[in-house]
């Protein structure tokens, strides 16, 4: 009897292990009641089932306000770490910080400054700007936000050492209760030069900062307040019932629409594994996820087993991969050999490279993606090495170069996506007779390697930004690396063309095209692939709200 | 005996300090610029230099090491995380209970079930029960823990809906991580217990007990088990040491913000205070566990106690 029992138990355990290997899609009608319910209903069931903490949280949460969707669960891949109002350096932080904190200005679609906490600005001189605040701003605890708080917030950021891209900033002073004056070191060439001081610096009350731990419980002016934050696990936000812009009698109609709270409660679940996030979607415990693996998207698309509960939205992202040659004088074999660079770039087929990279990478036809407001699709019509794979032409260029079979070092990130790209690039370069070695590094080490002018020949990297010209900063502007580009390029003509294309008055497609043509002529960069993010979201979300390419769950439309 | 304990305590302090120095030096030598990592690709050299100064990483190695040793061992302050700006000690205090919530039940489960399975296999040596137990333990030892975890999630969370797939919202969230952490250790314990028991089973005093007509259960309980206990204690102590360190894999798969995930994130971001703080804490805990294990040996085996007394 004991033997039989032992055999049965052993077999049961092993069968249970291997049974789980079978496809999930085959059993989507499985007993888990939540899978057949709408996501919202499933959440309710799950919450009811899952005990103490949830119940307490539910009890403490405000009742759903009329017109707002009650609760949405969002899967995020990266943890927020802390909520201190310094520069957000990750997508998750951007998405969440922008609904907690507010800045003086926002950008509209044409990259003009539009009011946020500030209602207007006046240019007093080349180096002095005066910014006037709305007079009825207060944070979620009711503390009024005045010029003193703006000065405090800006100086705090500078003192904390997180003042990224504050190159033009000199100082700030209070003029009156609701007016501050910025002093710039030089005349800003365009409003994008002031992106970080005016549109990325969060403003908060100085007393609130002293009396609260902003790392976990920030007090700010945004449409959402933090209900609870468990580092590495969940961030729960509720609509700010005391939102200043909702009950002000000032004219705030010029403010952007994404400062809205269309859902009562947002629960961000940190789920680092994409497979886990997919399970969360299948169980109905997640309503929104933007990192479902491409192979799993069919589960949620039309005809998929979860198509009745979810929609899939694929949208091009502004982030893209590019290749930079090492243009340092010390690396003459590449920097002084245009034929070698052109041979290498004509030998690349970015369609194949993008295909092996996976994760919804799409090949670029020019240096940037169509997601940018200042990208011109007409650029794609002209044949360049970015949209023309021509190994024969590459083989023509190669003999004209000084290349003698030396080993070229191709470097990039050690992520799976980048490694796939590097391998394919290496294969394609080998086809025309280049001897290429790959070296991959973690992000922290890669930036250190790039600071050396030797030791590498080509670099595969990513960039992004609010505008295309902004994204080119690191690629072709010599202001970003103490007089050089990230690829150690020093070319006065390039800098001049970039400055013209970047300046507000001359930021037009024609000037960008001139800039781009110069890049192509000289083989300064190669656009590899752009990301297109696929969002799987509950059918209760009818319209995704984007801000500068980042989704804002609180401002989405719900039914 | 007291002398022995005092000697061990002194050596424990030296070991922990050495562990601190080694991990600090390794992190100091590790490539990568923490300032660049925090501020990103847009940061200019001026801003980076200011950040390096703020973090104190522009100081000479010996000064940095001195500050670290002083703060860690004299002020019991592990410093502030470079990544999150939160005190490392506070973060450990918050995360440790979650790791222990998985580690302690997992250890108990693996020891109890593993030992019982091992005894069962040893007492049924060469028979079907023994073979099945060994096959099962071999599978569990060989299967990667992330794979087992994912299979369990698909079965028990996605298909059956019995437990949540991730998070720490309720006690039910800890069931799968506990089982998944316990299974491989349980298998190792079972194999360890089996071989220990088999060594004892052939001893003369067992033959004597049998020839005297002792019942099989009594022989196992009174003669075999206590003598086979030593290697099992070693295994338990090893498991206990791992309990506080957590399992980065299990914590990542189940999205549990524990100590293992914290250390992993610290390593990824070159967050020296986090890595050094965690390692010193683990070294301290491990030293204490090893000391307690040695005392247990003395308690269980009079021969070892006599050696300590010398």
Interface residues (C-beta under 8 A of the other chain):
Chain A: X2 X3 X6 X7 X10 X13 X14 X16 X17 X18 X19 X20 X21 X24 X27 X30 X31 X32 X33 X34 X35 X46 X50 X51 X52 X53 X54 X79 X81 X82 X84 X87 X89 X161 X162 X163 X164 X165 X166 X167 X215 X230 X231 X232 X233 X234 X269 X270 X271 X272 X273 X275 X276 X279 X280 X282 X283 X285 X442 X443 X444 X445 X447 X448 X463 X474 X480 X482 X486
Chain B: X31 X32 X33 X34 X36 X37 X38 X39 X40 X41 X42 X43 X44 X45 X47 X50 X51 X54 X83 X84 X85 X86 X91 X94 X95 X120 X128 X129 X132 X133 X135 X136 X139 X143 X148 X150 X151 X152 X153 X154 X155 X157 X158 X159 X160 X161 X164 X165 X166 X167 X168 X169 X170 X171 X172 X173 X252 X253 X254 X255 X256 X257 X261 X262 X265 X268 X269 X270
